[in-house]
């Protein structure tokens, strides 16, 4: 019974990971500046304290992988549009001075 459960977990995990392979992936949404912006957003949510924060975990690169591999084309476009809107809002605010975005 343990062998069946263990085998099911291995097979199930492979099927799950195969579900996050997008053949129409477009990584062009993610420039170095966009990844830096996502790192800053992540650091705002999970700041470095006595332990490393989101920026140290390279959350921007992680988001790039998830969006590129797991989101369909429409979802990728929505994410890219939202990211561009956030970037424009940052440029118009005082945060541009603080973060240099």
N, C-alpha and C positions, 0 to 999 in steps of 0.2 A: 504494500500500500504506500509506503514512504517513497519507493522508487517511482510509482505512478505519479504521486504528487510532485516530486522533484522534477520529473520529466515534464509534467504539465507546466510547471513554473518556467522551465527553460524554454519550452516551445511557446508558451504564452508570452513570455518576454520578447522573444524574437518576432512574433506576430505584432506585438504592440509597437516595437521599435520600427518595424517595416512600415507601419502606418504613418510614421513621421518622415517619409521620404517624398518630397515634392519634386516631381520631374519638371515642373514649370517654374522652379525657383528663380528669383531675381534678387541678387544681393546688391544691386546698384543703389538701393535705397540707403544703404549703410556706408557713408563716407567715414573717414577718420573723425571728422567733426561731429557727425551724428552719433557715433559710438561714444565719443567723449561726452556728449550731451546726455546720453542714456546712462553713462557712468555717474554723472552728477545727479541725475534724477534718482538713481538707485541709492547713491550716498545720502541723499536727503531723507530717504525712507529708512535705510539701514546704515546709520553713520558709524564711522570708526570710533570705538571707545577703547577699552582695554583689549578688545579683540578687533581684528580687521573688519572693515565695513564692506559695502557692496562694490566700491571701486577696486579694492584689493582683490575681490573675487572676480573681477572683470565682468561685471554684470552686463555691460554694453555688448561685449562679444557673445555672451550667452543669449541675450535677446536676439541678436542677429541670427544665430543658429536656429533658435526656436521659430522665429518669424519666417526665415528662409526655408526651413525644412518642413514645418508643420502647418503653416497658413496657406490657404489657397490664394489665387491671384487677387481676388476681390478683398480678402482680408489683409493681404500684404499692402495693397493700395491704400486701404483705410488706415493702416498703421503708419505708412509713409506720409500720408496727408496729415495725420495727427501729429506726427513728429515734426513735420515742416511748420505746422501751425504753432506748436510749442516753441520751436526755435525762433520764429518771428516774434512771438510774444516776449521771449527772453531778450531779444535784441532791442525791443522797445521799452524795456523796463530797467530798473537800476541793477538787476542781476547781471546784466551784461558787463558792468564795470567790475563786479565782484568775481565772476567766473571767467570773464574774458571770452564769452561766447560770441 
